[in-house]
């Protein structure tokens, strides 16, 4: 009894010293928004830090996407572009570090609903395996996976995601009701046909992406003709994408064929008007270079490359 009284008195004293729960919460929130003081080599400092490491800004940009596109979302994989346009610091970020917020920002409420429905069965199954030690362990791992996906991007790492999903699958298996409904069996030819379609689409995307990567490498190493050939291969396998057109234009530009470069880059801009690098390339050859450069600045205002081009235009006689 005395120990409990002393413990409660200590809590009251700490609350008073910290200006109450509200003051403690405000300080924690402020620390979350601040950049970390620990260096990358200071492992203990990183572990004990409550800094969000930029997450407050990532989540603000993603929330802005939701506000701008509340019904259908801004489109798949568009967080990076919105980040470039609205980032407060010149840091790169490909993900919002929150699977659920990024999903609703990119794909809208329907996309979020599909995601939650896909992740829900193991949680439903947990209600049927209470008291089962193995089921509890599987549920703990799966719950940790779901919670961690709300604060980081490493759910994209296959091994980590596979571990969480395997635990979820095991939870569903242990929660099956004897004599319950069985899985629907699809006709064999239908399964084979669907599998072939998936393989064909994946193969086309793989070949196209490899050709794109090769074209980028050839262009970076000063071989525009090889880059042009690889980019054309990518265009064949990825006819829906604007990236091959952009690389074709940049290869022509590197080879000094400005007219062909401009035509290809304009096609890339028509297919994907949100690619700032396309507009930056156009700014060097198009008659309306000022408009193209202004577009690149609007899409990526903190880009050092865009700033250098802008400064060069101001200093040219």
Secondary structure, 3 states (H helix, E strand, C coil): CHHHHHHHHHHHHHHHHCCHHHHHHHHHHHHHHCCCCCCCCCHHHHHHCCCCCCHHHHHHHHHHHHHHCCCCCCCCCCHHHHHHHHCCCCCCCCCCCCHHHHHHHHHHHHHHHHHHHHHHHHHHHHCCCCCCHHHHHHHHHHHHHHHHCCCCCHHHCHHHHHHHHHHHHHHHHHCCCCCCCCCCCCCHHHHHHHHHHHHHHHHHHHHHHHHHHHHHHHHHCCCHHHHHHHHHHHHHHCCCCCHHHHHHHHHHHHCCCHHHHHHHHHHHHHHCCCCHHHHHHHCCCCCCHHHHHHHHHHHCCCCHHHHHHHHHHHHCC
